[in-house]
């Protein structure tokens, strides 16, 4: 039986100090009053965690819509933590590094996992290089792709690493092969209390693994299906009593495995041909080094034209020729035009906002 959310595991340590449930109020006030800005977010989280309410308010990132505040049940968050523990074989006494912001669900859940599983948690300031300057090794950690790429020289100090929050580029995946660290890409969102599925993305030379995993696999107790739009529907009764309907188009492998294709709301309908931007971007990534994405703009005859937006100062007249020479691109996947922008519009946590970037262009 999984513990109630009002319990803290007796093995839990925070920055080297053993902590009980009764200590959380004092720690929260200390973090809020005396801590650095990044520590105050966790102080606020702990105060909310120990109050009498069965739910907690969290903010969505706004990467797929308008940022909003939602309520999550605390017991469901505990259930999610135990699903992660079962997936990665985490146990009491394991060490964990928390280098994410406490303002969002990923950082909150790393703290919570440590509390209820009995992990020994070290909190450091979120930065591009959270491992820099230290020498301690950890059993478990979560990062965003930019942190992983900037931490490659020291990443072998992490035994198991989960990576999410943004797209992981093909070039980064190439760099992490044959490392001692086991690295997993995650799929999830605030509404699913972080990840509900993971995929191993690097070879493991310690066990002579000869291939990476091609599909996302759900955590224990979670099954999936598709709706009439070919979008993912998540059945996770331990974290949400009702099925969670997403706008993520998927290829269903089984009721526990899938391939992510792209966002339904990003689809471009050009002359009756439905184009999935994320799949086209995977092909373009081999020749484009700057940030970019493809998007549809209104067209009187075709409905929409697909154009390529590149975050780059100045233009590059040779890009079109390189794109046309890509053998992997179908003729209708070649952009009708290319626009160079000095900067993209971003969400509050640094992700590209496709919708707002396009709106800025259309309004100019």
C-alpha positions as MATLAB code, in Angstrom:
seq = 'XXXXXXXXXXXXXXXXXXXXXXXXXXXXXXXXXXXXXXXXXXXXXXXXXXXXXXXXXXXXXXXXXXXXXXXXXXXXXXXXXXXXXXXXXXXXXXXXXXXXXXXXXXXXXXXXXXXXXXXXXXXXXXXXXXXXXXXXXXXXXXXXXXXXXXXXXXXXXXXXXXXXXXXXXXXXXXXXXXXXXXXXXXXXXXXXXXXXXXXXXXXXXXXXXXXXXXXXXXXXXXXXXXXXXXXXXXXXXXXXXXXXXXXXXXXXXXXXXXXXXXXXXXXXXXXXXXXXXXXXXXXXXXXXXXXXXXXXXXXXXXXXXXXXXXXXXXXXXXXXXXXXXXXXXXXXXXXXXXXXXXXXXXXXXXXXXXXXXXXXXXXX';
ca = [
       0.000    0.000    0.000;
       1.379    3.395   -0.976;
       1.714    5.962    1.803;
      -0.600    8.879    2.348;
       0.602   12.263    1.121;
       0.874   13.428    4.743;
       3.813   11.068    5.327;
       7.517   11.641    4.679;
       9.808    8.643    4.288;
      12.135    8.217    7.297;
      15.168    8.001    4.977;
      14.509   11.362    3.282;
      17.399   13.810    3.452;
      17.472   17.359    2.097;
      20.909   18.835    1.435;
      22.417   16.226    3.774;
      19.982   16.719    6.671;
      17.346   14.176    7.726;
      13.859   15.681    7.459;
      10.494   14.561    8.873;
       7.009   15.796    8.031;
       7.047   17.966   11.157;
      10.210   19.691    9.897;
       8.673   20.792    6.589;
       7.055   23.964    7.915;
      10.312   25.241    9.393;
      12.239   24.366    6.230;
       9.666   26.076    4.021;
       9.837   29.324    6.009;
      13.631   29.179    5.973;
      13.693   28.770    2.187;
      11.191   31.607    1.696;
      12.761   34.095    4.117;
      16.457   33.326    3.778;
      16.786   31.418    0.528;
      17.796   32.442   -2.954;
      14.985   33.144   -5.463;
      15.101   29.580   -6.808;
      14.815   28.195   -3.256;
      11.742   30.280   -2.450;
       9.706   28.440   -5.062;
      10.341   25.196   -3.169;
       9.498   26.907    0.126;
       6.143   27.917   -1.341;
       5.609   24.372   -2.596;
       6.278   22.862    0.840;
       3.900   25.308    2.540;
       1.195   24.316    0.082;
       2.013   20.641    0.540;
       1.510   20.654    4.327;
      -1.684   22.733    4.373;
      -5.108   21.150    4.905;
      -6.133   21.185    1.252;
      -6.070   17.822   -0.620;
      -5.003   19.578   -3.824;
      -2.168   21.850   -4.904;
      -2.116   24.583   -7.541;
       0.432   24.295  -10.353;
       1.111   26.336  -13.476;
       1.225   24.899  -16.974;
       4.119   25.987  -19.177;
       2.054   27.475  -22.002;
       3.986   25.598  -24.694;
       0.771   24.211  -26.215;
      -1.657   26.951  -25.262;
      -2.294   29.795  -22.852;
      -0.514   29.246  -19.493;
      -3.028   28.368  -16.812;
      -3.292   27.262  -13.206;
      -4.714   23.805  -12.502;
      -5.344   21.785   -9.352;
      -3.693   18.405   -8.802;
      -4.584   16.039   -6.000;
      -1.677   15.488   -3.634;
      -2.347   11.757   -3.403;
      -2.211   11.489   -7.190;
       1.197   13.191   -7.119;
       2.394   10.598   -4.600;
       1.055    7.833   -6.838;
       3.005    9.317   -9.754;
       6.184    9.338   -7.670;
       5.814    5.636   -6.908;
       5.211    4.798  -10.564;
       8.509    6.531  -11.379;
      10.240    4.603   -8.603;
       8.967    1.303   -9.988;
       9.991    2.220  -13.537;
      13.571    3.149  -12.615;
      14.017    0.884   -9.587;
      14.541    3.809   -7.209;
      14.829    2.871   -3.550;
      15.248    4.518   -0.152;
      18.757    5.881    0.348;
      19.396    6.574   -3.345;
      20.847   10.005   -4.087;
      19.120   12.553   -6.315;
      20.068   15.938   -7.768;
      17.392   18.606   -8.212;
      18.464   21.253  -10.748;
      15.062   22.312  -12.153;
      12.871   25.287  -11.278;
      10.413   24.833   -8.438;
       7.909   27.048  -10.250;
       6.785   24.145  -12.464;
       5.639   20.588  -12.004;
       8.918   18.889  -12.993;
      10.859   20.559  -10.191;
       8.083   20.041   -7.640;
       7.876   16.343   -8.486;
      11.618   15.811   -8.078;
      11.333   17.214   -4.548;
       8.236   15.144   -3.823;
       9.794   11.912   -5.089;
      12.649   12.394   -2.650;
      10.247   13.019    0.260;
       8.011    9.994   -0.262;
      10.612    7.537   -1.582;
      13.306    8.345    0.966;
      15.913    9.726   -1.421;
      18.876   11.867   -0.364;
      18.219   15.074   -2.293;
      20.638   17.885   -3.119;
      19.121   21.130   -4.414;
      21.222   23.384   -6.667;
      20.381   26.518   -8.604;
      18.862   25.810  -12.019;
      21.500   26.642  -14.626;
      22.855   25.355  -17.906;
      25.672   23.540  -16.053;
      24.278   22.210  -12.749;
      27.116   19.682  -12.343;
      29.902   22.224  -12.803;
      32.210   22.685   -9.828;
      31.151   19.542   -7.980;
      32.385   15.971   -7.809;
      29.508   14.105   -6.166;
      27.752   11.321   -8.049;
      23.982   10.748   -8.071;
      21.657    7.840   -8.719;
      18.882    9.930  -10.249;
      18.402   13.349  -11.861;
      16.078   15.198  -14.243;
      17.255   17.795  -16.773;
      16.070   19.705  -19.799;
      17.982   19.066  -23.071;
      20.022   22.278  -22.817;
      21.305   21.259  -19.386;
      22.244   17.809  -20.663;
      24.164   19.195  -23.631;
      26.039   21.685  -21.454;
      26.841   19.012  -18.847;
      28.235   16.276  -21.104;
      31.789   16.413  -19.643;
      30.398   15.572  -16.176;
      27.267   13.587  -17.020;
      28.882   10.266  -16.062;
      28.316   11.326  -12.438;
      24.610   10.609  -12.978;
      23.519    6.954  -13.008;
      20.000    7.466  -14.397;
      18.928   10.691  -16.105;
      15.478   11.645  -17.373;
      15.243   14.437  -19.949;
      12.131   16.382  -20.909;
      10.552   19.769  -21.309;
      11.730   20.324  -24.890;
      12.702   18.515  -28.090;
      15.929   16.492  -27.952;
      17.845   17.087  -31.164;
      19.377   14.330  -33.265;
      22.824   15.864  -32.791;
      22.469   15.691  -28.998;
      21.302   12.082  -29.193;
      24.443   11.289  -31.195;
      26.629   12.834  -28.480;
      25.212   10.724  -25.647;
      25.760    7.288  -27.130;
      27.973    4.785  -25.286;
      27.932    6.708  -22.014;
      27.763    5.048  -18.600;
      24.702    7.157  -17.780;
      21.334    5.645  -18.707;
      19.416    8.475  -20.371;
      15.666    8.463  -20.970;
      13.472   10.845  -22.937;
      10.179   11.487  -21.162;
       6.660   12.159  -22.392;
       4.224   14.016  -20.185;
       2.664   17.319  -19.209;
       1.492   19.162  -16.128;
      -1.939   17.541  -16.376;
      -0.349   14.073  -16.235;
       1.871   15.064  -13.263;
       5.047   14.990  -15.415;
       5.962   11.872  -17.364;
       3.641    8.965  -18.052;
       5.997    7.313  -20.575;
       9.747    7.055  -21.161;
      12.114    5.974  -23.920;
      15.784    5.040  -23.560;
      17.755    7.116  -26.031;
      21.367    6.061  -25.573;
      23.370    2.869  -25.839;
      24.645    1.497  -22.548;
      28.166    0.160  -22.806;
      27.999   -1.247  -19.256;
      25.482   -3.919  -20.333;
      26.492   -4.206  -24.005;
      23.143   -2.822  -25.147;
      23.154   -2.805  -28.949;
      20.138   -0.612  -29.668;
      18.136    2.265  -28.307;
      14.396    2.046  -27.699;
      12.264    3.129  -30.639;
       8.997    3.635  -28.769;
       7.784    5.372  -25.645;
       6.691    2.865  -23.002;
       4.165    3.829  -20.352;
       4.864    3.697  -16.637;
       3.320    0.884  -14.567;
      -0.463    1.082  -14.267;
      -0.922    3.309  -17.338;
      -2.500    2.266  -20.642;
      -3.153    4.257  -23.812;
      -5.401    4.411  -26.872;
      -6.170    6.774  -29.773;
      -9.221    8.898  -30.480;
     -10.789    9.608  -33.886;
      -8.128   12.293  -34.554;
      -5.322    9.748  -33.982;
      -4.475   11.633  -30.788;
      -3.264    9.981  -27.604;
      -5.740    9.178  -24.838;
      -4.148    8.286  -21.496;
      -5.770    5.946  -18.979;
      -4.005    6.508  -15.661;
      -6.523    5.953  -12.840;
      -3.911    6.456  -10.117;
      -3.202   10.031  -11.260;
      -6.497   11.023  -12.888;
      -9.821    9.147  -12.566;
     -10.961   10.206  -16.063;
      -9.094    9.487  -19.325;
      -6.753   12.309  -20.306;
      -7.376   13.389  -23.911;
      -4.365   15.045  -25.545;
      -3.709   16.856  -28.823;
      -0.632   14.716  -29.485;
      -0.848   12.635  -32.647;
       0.710    9.205  -32.170;
       1.395    5.896  -33.838;
       0.039    3.270  -31.474;
       2.255    0.198  -31.106;
       0.324   -1.434  -28.258;
      -1.759   -0.327  -25.286;
       1.494    0.590  -23.508;
       3.770    1.716  -26.396;
       3.600    4.551  -28.911;
       5.534    6.829  -31.231;
       4.922   10.560  -30.929;
       4.277   12.230  -34.307;
       3.324   15.835  -33.565;
       0.654   18.211  -32.301;
      -2.806   18.025  -33.867;
      -3.159   21.795  -33.559;
       0.058   22.304  -35.559;
      -1.172   20.390  -38.638;
      -0.872   22.309  -41.925;
      -3.570   21.637  -44.540;
      -2.112   22.652  -47.888;
      -4.328   21.858  -50.877;
      -5.869   18.910  -49.050;
      -2.482   17.445  -48.022;
      -2.114   17.278  -44.235;
       1.436   18.012  -43.149;
       2.748   17.291  -39.656;
       5.361   20.011  -38.932;
       7.289   18.016  -36.336;
       7.930   15.162  -38.786;
       9.188   17.569  -41.461;
      11.373   19.330  -38.902;
      13.062   16.043  -38.044;
      14.194   15.795  -41.663;
      15.314   19.441  -41.836;
      17.306   19.162  -38.610;
      20.170   17.443  -40.427;
      20.980   20.633  -42.377;
      19.756   23.469  -40.130;
      21.805   24.459  -37.083;
      19.827   27.501  -35.898;
      16.458   27.232  -34.168;
      13.637   26.812  -36.664;
      10.142   25.491  -37.250;
       7.666   25.179  -40.116;
       4.191   26.680  -39.984;
       1.165   27.248  -42.196;
       0.075   30.711  -43.337;
      -3.239   31.534  -45.052;
      -3.354   31.054  -48.830;
      -6.329   31.920  -51.051;
      -5.975   28.868  -53.273;
      -4.404   26.140  -51.102;
      -5.904   27.079  -47.754;
      -2.439   27.173  -46.208;
       1.123   27.446  -47.461;
       3.929   25.888  -45.444;
       6.813   28.247  -44.712;
      10.043   27.813  -42.790;
      10.978   30.234  -40.001;
      14.626   30.414  -38.938;
      15.973   32.287  -35.927;
      18.989   33.927  -37.514;
      20.330   37.419  -38.090;
      20.682   38.015  -41.809;
      19.691   35.679  -44.611;
      21.279   32.582  -46.096;
      20.633   32.287  -49.818;
      21.986   28.720  -49.968;
      19.506   27.170  -47.521;
      16.815   26.640  -50.160;
      19.212   24.682  -52.355;
      20.268   22.493  -49.429;
      16.624   21.816  -48.553;
      15.725   20.856  -52.122;
      18.645   18.428  -52.203;
      17.365   16.495  -49.159;
      16.357   13.069  -50.436;
      14.175   12.404  -47.373;
      11.816   15.297  -48.156;
       8.749   14.728  -50.308;
       8.042   17.511  -52.818;
       5.089   18.826  -50.808;
       7.327   18.990  -47.700;
       9.573   21.648  -49.253;
       8.692   25.074  -47.778;
       7.138   27.627  -50.121;
       9.153   30.393  -48.487;
      11.792   31.003  -45.812;
      11.681   33.845  -43.302;
      14.613   34.822  -41.090;
      13.788   36.326  -37.688;
      16.170   37.822  -35.151;
      14.312   36.052  -32.331;
      11.310   33.815  -31.756;
       8.586   34.529  -29.216;
       9.072   32.219  -26.232;
       6.890   30.881  -23.436;
       7.680   31.745  -19.823;
      10.014   28.761  -19.511;
      11.935   29.312  -22.726;
      10.112   27.126  -25.247;
       9.322   28.436  -28.721;
       5.771   29.729  -29.015;
       4.831   28.826  -32.585;
       1.452   30.522  -32.399;
       2.702   33.846  -31.024;
       5.724   33.937  -33.320;
       3.473   33.428  -36.345;
       1.005   36.029  -35.059;
       3.806   38.574  -34.792;
       4.697   37.941  -38.439;
       1.091   38.189  -39.623;
       0.625   41.438  -37.704;
       3.786   43.047  -39.071;
];
